[in-house]
Amino acid sequence: MKRVVCIEDFASLGHCSLMAAIPVLSVMGVQCCPVPTAVLSSQTDGYEGYSFLDMTPQLPGFLNHWRQMDEHFDGVLTGFLGSEEQLGIVEGYVRELKAAGTRVIVDPVMGDNGTIYDTYTPALCDGMRRLALFADVITPNLTEAAKLLDKPYENVPTTLDGCREWVRRLGELGPSQVVLTGVPLDGKLWVVLGERGETACFSRPLLGLDGPAKGAYPGTGDVFASVLAGSLMKGESLQASAQRAADFVSLCIERTAELALPRREGLAIEACLGALA
């Protein structure tokens, strides 16, 4: 069985971060080995008064235990990170894993819709850029791609050819595989892929990820990255993995809308996990 280290926060309510990665990878037959960077009573979008436990002080001991046991992993997936200190610890461990042959998948979570998250200082963004650019696979949205390329969001591409060029430039910076997600063009939502200098793309209907439900479901990117990681661990190609991830996210959005769940609960992944088995 393949094993993937998932380094991100754990929020008990909502379907974000580890609450997405653990069930998704498990149903795909991949062992999820979580490293919680923080523990929250709920995800933060739509909930007030949540409790928050910063796990940064525990991370060195947590990871040293694995080092002492000489544990090996097939993949590592990183998501939202909360501080410069935390990112430094994570970066050091991920570099060790990569040197040992572990496939590094980085979802460079920094912002969306042209806005960088309030917690992301310039130094933290620089650290995320370092982490992303020595990864094997990255999954930025347009906001994050602009930050990685040091481009103003106002200059994001408005054509598929422009997106392909950005994907190629991201690949030139370090990662061998790039998945640019959530690109709204021509009434559709596109995913643009880059691998060894070659690009490809496919589209989904605007339903859910854009249009009426745009931004409606927190954790959508976490679900996409988790399915992508699981598919890659199973030996599927980059395009097949991204297609599976997009299909699953679309299915979840449709099912969540049917169930009329509160927005803040995120995607109803439990109702759709059978599609990944």
C-alpha positions in Angstrom: 0.0 0.0 0.0 1.3 3.5 -0.9 1.7 6.0 1.9 1.3 9.7 1.7 2.3 12.2 4.4 -0.3 15.0 4.5 0.9 18.2 6.2 -1.9 20.6 6.8 -4.4 21.7 9.5 -7.2 19.6 11.0 -10.5 21.3 11.4 -13.2 19.1 13.0 -16.2 20.8 11.3 -16.1 21.3 7.6 -14.4 19.3 4.8 -11.1 21.1 4.5 -7.5 20.1 4.7 -7.0 16.8 6.6 -10.8 16.3 6.9 -10.7 16.0 3.1 -7.4 14.2 2.6 -7.9 11.4 5.1 -11.2 10.0 3.7 -10.3 10.7 0.1 -6.9 8.9 0.2 -8.3 6.1 2.4 -11.1 5.2 0.0 -8.6 5.3 -2.9 -6.5 2.6 -1.2 -3.7 5.0 -0.2 -2.6 5.3 3.5 -2.9 8.9 4.7 -0.3 9.7 7.3 -1.4 13.1 8.7 0.8 15.8 10.2 -1.6 18.3 11.7 -0.1 21.8 11.7 -3.0 23.1 13.8 -6.2 21.6 15.3 -9.4 23.7 15.1 -12.9 23.0 16.3 -14.1 24.1 12.8 -12.8 25.5 9.6 -12.6 29.3 9.7 -14.8 30.3 6.7 -18.3 30.8 8.0 -17.7 29.8 11.7 -17.1 32.2 14.5 -15.6 31.6 17.9 -13.7 28.5 16.9 -10.9 27.1 19.0 -7.4 27.0 17.6 -4.4 25.0 18.7 -1.1 25.8 17.0 0.9 22.6 16.6 4.2 24.3 15.6 5.9 23.5 19.0 5.0 19.8 18.5 6.1 19.4 14.9 9.9 18.8 15.5 9.2 16.0 18.0 6.5 14.6 15.8 8.8 14.4 12.7 11.9 13.4 14.7 10.0 10.3 15.9 9.5 9.3 12.2 13.1 10.0 11.5 14.2 7.8 14.4 12.1 4.9 13.1 13.5 5.5 9.5 10.0 5.7 8.1 9.7 5.9 4.3 6.8 7.4 2.3 5.8 7.3 -1.3 4.4 10.8 -1.4 3.9 14.0 0.6 1.1 16.5 0.1 1.3 20.0 1.7 -1.5 22.5 2.0 -2.2 25.5 4.2 0.6 26.5 6.5 0.2 29.0 9.3 3.5 30.7 10.0 7.1 31.2 8.8 8.4 29.1 11.7 6.1 26.3 10.7 6.9 26.5 7.1 10.7 26.3 7.9 10.1 23.1 9.8 8.0 21.6 7.1 10.4 22.7 4.3 13.3 20.9 6.0 11.4 17.7 6.4 9.9 17.7 2.9 13.4 18.3 1.4 14.6 15.2 3.3 11.7 13.2 2.0 12.4 14.3 -1.6 16.1 13.3 -1.2 14.9 9.9 -0.2 12.8 9.5 -3.4 9.4 10.7 -2.1 7.2 12.4 -4.6 6.4 15.9 -3.4 3.0 17.4 -4.2 2.5 21.0 -3.0 -0.8 22.8 -3.0 0.6 26.4 -2.6 -2.3 27.7 -0.6 -1.9 31.5 -0.4 -5.1 33.1 -1.6 -7.9 33.1 -4.2 -9.8 35.5 -6.4 -6.9 37.9 -6.5 -6.6 38.2 -2.7 -3.8 36.8 -0.5 -5.0 35.5 2.8 -4.5 37.8 5.8 -2.1 35.4 7.6 0.3 35.3 4.7 3.1 37.8 5.2 5.5 38.6 2.4 8.1 36.3 4.1 5.6 33.5 4.4 4.7 33.9 0.7 8.4 33.7 -0.1 8.7 30.5 1.9 5.7 29.0 0.2 7.3 29.9 -3.2 10.5 28.0 -2.2 8.4 25.0 -1.1 6.4 25.0 -4.3 9.3 25.4 -6.6 11.3 22.4 -5.4 8.2 20.2 -5.5 7.5 17.6 -8.2 3.9 18.6 -8.6 2.2 21.9 -7.8 -1.5 22.8 -8.0 -1.9 26.6 -7.9 -5.0 28.6 -8.7 -4.5 31.8 -10.7 -3.9 34.0 -7.6 -1.2 31.6 -6.4 0.3 31.3 -9.8 0.6 35.0 -10.0 2.3 35.1 -6.6 4.7 32.3 -7.6 5.7 34.1 -10.8 5.9 37.5 -9.0 3.2 38.9 -11.3 0.4 41.3 -10.4 -3.0 39.6 -10.3 -4.2 42.2 -12.8 -2.0 40.6 -15.4 -3.3 37.0 -15.1 -3.9 35.5 -18.6 -7.3 35.8 -20.2 -6.7 33.2 -22.9 -5.8 29.5 -22.9 -2.6 30.3 -24.7 -1.7 32.7 -22.0 -2.4 30.1 -19.3 -0.3 27.6 -21.1 2.6 30.1 -21.1 2.2 30.7 -17.4 2.2 26.9 -16.8 5.4 26.6 -18.9 7.1 29.4 -16.8 6.1 27.7 -13.6 7.6 24.5 -14.8 10.9 26.3 -15.7 11.2 27.5 -12.1 11.5 23.9 -10.7 8.4 21.6 -10.5 8.3 19.0 -13.2 4.5 18.9 -13.2 2.1 21.9 -12.9 -1.7 21.8 -12.6 -3.2 25.3 -12.9 -6.7 25.0 -11.5 -9.9 27.0 -11.7 -9.4 29.1 -14.8 -12.7 30.6 -16.0 -12.7 31.2 -19.7 -15.4 31.1 -22.4 -18.2 30.0 -20.1 -16.2 27.0 -18.8 -13.8 26.3 -16.0 -10.4 25.1 -17.3 -7.6 23.0 -15.8 -4.2 23.6 -17.6 -1.5 21.0 -17.2 2.2 21.2 -17.8 4.7 18.4 -17.9 8.3 18.3 -19.3 7.6 21.5 -21.3 4.4 20.2 -22.9 1.0 21.5 -21.9 -2.6 20.2 -22.1 -5.9 21.4 -20.9 -9.5 20.3 -20.3 -12.6 22.0 -19.1 -15.6 21.5 -16.9 -19.0 23.3 -16.9 -19.1 26.5 -14.8 -21.6 24.8 -12.5 -20.3 24.8 -9.0 -16.6 25.8 -9.2 -17.6 29.1 -10.8 -20.9 30.8 -11.6 -23.7 30.5 -9.0 -21.6 28.5 -6.5 -18.3 30.3 -7.0 -16.5 30.3 -3.7 -19.5 28.7 -2.1 -17.8 25.6 -0.8 -14.7 25.9 1.4 -12.1 23.2 0.9 -12.8 22.6 -2.8 -9.1 22.9 -3.6 -8.2 20.5 -0.8 -10.5 17.9 -2.2 -9.0 18.4 -5.7 -5.4 18.1 -4.4 -6.2 15.0 -2.4 -7.8 13.1 -5.3 -4.9 14.2 -7.5 -2.4 12.9 -5.0 -4.2 9.6 -4.6 -4.5 9.0 -8.4 -0.8 9.8 -8.9 0.1 7.3 -6.1 -1.9 4.7 -8.0 0.3 5.2 -11.1 -2.1 7.3 -13.1 -0.8 9.9 -15.5 -1.0 13.6 -14.6 -3.8 14.3 -17.0 -5.8 11.3 -15.8 -5.3 12.2 -12.2 -6.4 15.8 -12.7 -9.4 14.7 -14.7 -10.4 12.3 -12.0 -10.0 15.1 -9.4 -12.1 17.6 -11.4 -14.8 15.0 -12.0 -15.0 14.2 -8.3 -15.2 17.8 -7.3 -18.0 18.4 -9.8 -19.9 15.4 -8.5 -19.5 16.6 -4.9 -20.7 20.1 -5.8 -23.8 18.7 -7.5 -24.6 16.4 -4.6 -23.9 19.1 -2.0 -26.3 21.4 -3.8 -29.0 18.7 -3.9 -28.6 18.2 -0.2 -28.9 21.9 0.4 -26.2 21.8 3.1 -25.0 25.0 4.7 -22.2 26.6 2.7 -19.7 26.6 5.6 -19.8 22.8 5.8 -18.0 22.5 2.5 -18.5 19.6 0.0 -20.5 16.6 1.0 -17.7 14.2 0.2 -19.1 11.3 2.2 -22.0 11.1 -0.3 -19.6 10.7 -3.2 -16.7 8.7 -1.9 -17.9 5.5 -3.6 -17.0 7.1 -7.0 -13.3 6.9 -6.0 -13.2 3.4 -4.8 
